[in-house]
């Protein structure tokens, strides 16, 4: 059987941050002041004449009693503060040391720490544990001043860290800390350790009266809070309990009584559930023989096995073994104040904790749409994603299952290499020498020095690794998919891991071979032995559903007949209300719906609202909602509404959504089903390239570039002007191929786009000295800020002009004006113009039509369709485009031929992107080309590159 590897690097214990050390030494006397600063922007593009706005930066000044320091500029405020603190430490001559204690040294420090905790000084402090001491001084009888050892174990982080140094097994057996504390206290004469089950410690001599008087303050009112009682037997129901704490009472004694114990000294307390700052914990009875044997061999000490039965439900949520009946409560003392913090833990809270252990449940909770949302199948764009990002969910999953933070490694691939890899369609392999890594270790971004040199136009891949707390490799995901953005690579790799884990949790009895096959689909390699130990051993939510509240019985509603108003696989019979607005969802659309989900009894006599949202957004076609909801919405248009029914989902999802658990349980005890009411509020069309990517490989944008490239080669053109160059995608792409071009020019109105184009072109052109550079013939490049309907004599008479997917962004009269200006005044030898074919939109926007061959004779384009982009002012049919281009050609002595990319001219509805190629019929006289040179230049040069002077400024 396969086993995992270990981390290549040593994971050291975290040390105190510079700011924490300053706080230890100076406390409130250290004053931080952060201010926003503006610094000159380094745009990385010499000669760019467009003012660039830099990122928001912060600088911190730290005032100490004897001196002050000022940090450098940072993107994050906290980094500026830490830098200032580090500067102060250097000035003070203090160097933070790494904790490399031996086990014996740690044991000595542990004894000293326990002794300090029971000191007068500690009692008067603001530590959460000191609040427990103060409350314990109000306990009656023999328990006066007696502190449960489990409280010391959970409240003092330093003790926990020392115990982990003494015995690394403490990491996986946290209750061993209690035993070490008890053993340390036994050796201190000033402390009294209670015998047998009494896991508590008190001082031999009481605190002085003045210390008690100045420290102890009683709560003025009684406290009532709700908790959850979880029986050990899965056949018994989970139920809420009320905790009533009197002003003089100790809350742990109240919890102990609910568990049938005499007092808090018999209780063990789990680690926190959820966030580290949370006070939500499990409480349960300690075993009679819990203490470790009094052996001098500290390193080989073993945790005592509990005699009672394992509480599977509590253990699953907690991530550590809980035995016997337990109480889940959110109560305790915090750093924020000496008052007792508390908040209700309801049945809904319990079930939300339960489903949060699974990736899909965590995503549902992040969206507050437990009954509607699903973990998406793909991460398309950051703009369209809703809810927690995949990387966040994966990090949360690792924390909840007590694994190390996931390790992310991204590699940048030069565009030339990525093109070759994509063309060969082989699995990506990057040699270590060519690899530029960006590591995300322990959840933090650590950028390799070489990563800063990544050039524009690179692609990224990402590898994810999950390790156990013992540093054993559990799984690794090495995706072979290239992404333009580093973040997209990280998010998609995270989503692959989440999707595979999700599939496992949905079928925990999946055979190993099937699990391996599924892992291959997601580019995952896992190590069964480690995976079984760290993940499989955790019981799934499915083990507990239908047992928690109904005594192990499956609700009768699971077997009732659902009305035939809608069936998930057949949505044709849905009753949709409201007029058809004609604006319908399509693949990649961002939808906004108003919905509600309710439990409905047979005959619709009663209804219980579970979940609703006034505005709920999701991306169509990514699996971001339950399948039946997406299938229904596909049939709707804006403003329409409908209602449909489904079988009940798993009981844990219903109760996690239900605000009133009692009512929901009453419904679940009788035949019922789930009713969804939907109103489609808004449809935001996907970007044009997203729709095109769904049908074309390579994308239409690349096909247009290849079309232009072929004409460059055929015509042996030496000069090219791109009208409406945008971010320079065409010009950038042309530099990846050997051509005859010597001069390239771009014109656009968008300064933001021109800035990006300048940076991309500068990055590539500065590498032209490389003998392997594909387009070494380029001698000059210029970018102009101006309108393509204005004439500028500097662009007159170029060999080739291009205007790809631009004219549709203009009003139709402006598009006609452009045609006249470019052919009458600029007069290129060849002009290539492309624009969307409106007739093809029905294929792009209808997921049920997947190819042109479906209905070759039917004029499907006669159906009403939306434009491909919200910024398009018009989109022409083939007839309209042919008419426009033909008239222009005749009027200005050009010939014109029609073609296109995406689709076929021989099949309806033609090409997805239609193209007109204008060719000058006769060679104008030299004087004709210079007739307009006396006119004022209309365009402004924003960037210029010349091989002889590569860094021209303006």
Order of alpha helices (4+ residues) and beta strands (2+ residues): alpha-beta-beta-beta-alpha-alpha-alpha-alpha-beta-alpha-alpha-alpha-beta-beta-alpha-beta-beta-alpha-beta-beta-alpha-beta-beta-alpha-alpha-alpha-beta-alpha-beta-beta-beta-beta-alpha-alpha-beta-alpha-beta-beta-beta-alpha-beta-alpha-alpha-beta-alpha-alpha-beta-alpha-beta-alpha-beta-beta-alpha-beta-alpha-alpha-beta-beta-alpha-beta
